[in-house]
Amino acid sequence: MGLLSKVYHCIKPLILRACRGKGSLPPDAVTSRRLVILKNDVLGDMMLALGPIHTLLREHGEAACVLIVADPLRDLLRHLFPRATVLSLPVRKNVLQSVLISLWRHHRFFRRERFDALISLRYHRDEVHDIVFSHLRTKATYGCTARPNVRTIDGCHSVPYPLEAPEGTSLDLEAHRRLLSLFLKREIALHEITRFPPLPSTPSENVIIIAPFGSTEIRTYPLERFAAALKMISLQCDATFLLTASPSETSRLEVFRDLLLTTGVPRVEIGAFSSLIDLMRYTARCRGVLTVETGTAHLATLLDLPTLVLIGGGHYGLIGPWHRSPRQRWITHRMPCFHCNWCCIHPEPYCITHIQPEEIAAAFLELV
């Protein structure tokens, strides 16, 4: 038991008393549902889980299922699965604070609901999840085991986390496929869990989405070389280049836009989206996507758009590359030190920085 868990269990009676203070429940208020699905992850990881979630809800009925996701993705999941109950957990560095907020929000719900099964599609949990799980009342739990340095739910029905995945998929997708095969008691094919909940058809736009920033700087392709690749693309493609990033990186986008204009790249704009739902709708009707490995890369792949992804070797194979069709391509510079967990031994991440602008331009023009 970790230190946080020991502290929590010491103060658990006080927390529960405080939560009950929000109102007691009569015995006949207890309800039963079929399934609770945990996937409180970032955008990219969630994109790989939307197909499995869609499959599970289709099999068991949306209204009988509960989804537990991260706060930033709550509205998106409610939009995609309107009949399911969607709860969210906070994304905070202060772990104990996350626990307290989670229990304060959902303790009454956890006491009221009983589930036939819990299935965890998150394979790298921390003590927050273990503590929250202790309040979920389920007859059975399902998850993956044997991923290095990862705890699993005690006593769960489990499959080993895969050590390799078939061509065209990733380890996480293969883990999803194996886990759903165990839970649904039939062999699940990959195409069943890479289907996307249908979006309304919309007119296409002559726009290419550019997502230049990785989740960390080491995953970001050098911006001067990115600009050189886009200059080559612009000479043969009349589309508008729409730059996207998280709201906190708007100033960086403005600097990159200025660099592109100085380089001679025309028709450059900065995308402003009020929500992930708007981003998804707009992306679905774009001509193509050029991105480093980000949530945008996985969203575009899931939407089966012409997509070129610049991916490094730190976590190569874990989440990506994967594809739905030949319209997606992931390129890298192969190195002997792949799978370094981004603990780079070189002056710079050659697996990213040694991808040539000419290679990027040629590959993207083939796709669009």
C-alpha positions, 0 to 999 in steps of 0.5 A: 500500500502506497503512502497516499493510500495509508493516509487516505484510509486513516482519514476515510471515515471523516471523508465519508461522513462529509460526503454523506452530509450532502444528503442520505439515500433511502435503501430503495434508491439503490439502482443496478447497471450493467457496466462501468467503463474507466478511461480517464486519459488524454485526448490521444489515448481516448481516441484509441478507446472510442471504438472499444467504448462504442462496441461495449455500449452497443452490446450492453445498451448506452443507458445501462452504462457509465463512463468515467473519463477525465474532466477535459473530455467529459463534454465530448463523451456526453456528446458522442454517447448521449444516453450513457451516464458520463462522470469525470475525474479531475486532472491535477498534480496534487493527488490527494486533492484529486481524490477528495474532489472525486469522492466529493463529486461522486460519492452519492453516485458510488453508494447508489449504483451497483454494477455487473462489471467494471472494465478498465481501458486505462492501463497505467493507473495511479493511487487515485484510481485505486482509491476511487475503485474502492468505492465502486460496487461491482460483481466483476472487474476486467483489466490488463496485467503485466505492463511494466510498473503498472498496478492492476485492480486486485482480483480482476479478470485479466489478459496480459498486456501485449508485448507486440501488436500486428502490423498497422495497430498499436499495443494499446489497441491490441490490449483493447481488442484482447480485453474486449474478447475476454469480456464479451466471450468472443473473438473481437476483430480489429476493425470492430474497435476502430469504428467511429461513432457516426458524425453528421455529414458536412461539406468538405473544406479545402483546409489542411490542419497543421498540429506542430507541437508535441505534448513535450518539446522532445516530441516536436519536429524542428519548426524551421524544418516544418516550415521548409516542408510546408513551403514545398507542399504549398507549391503544389497544393492550394489549400489553406493551412490551419494551425492548431494547438491547445489554448495555452499555446496560442502565442507559440502558434502566432510565432510559428505562423509568422515563421511560415509567412516569412518562409513564403508559405501562403494562406496560413491561419490559426484555428480557434475552437471553443471545444473538442466537439468543434475541433472534431467536427471541423477536422472531419471535413478537412482535406488532410492533417499534418501533425506530430504525434498528438491527440490530433494525430489519433483523431484524424486517424480515427476519422480516416482522413489523409493524415501524415504523422511525424513520430519519434521512437520514445514510445514507438508502438505503444499508442502509434503508429496505427491506421484505419486505411492507406490514407494514414501514414506515420514516418520516423527516422529509425534508430537503434535506441528506439523505445527509450521512454524519451530518455534520449542519449543524443544531443537531440532526438534524431528519431524526430529531427532527422526526418527530412523536409523533402520526405515529409512533403513528398509523403503528404502530397501523395496522401492528398 
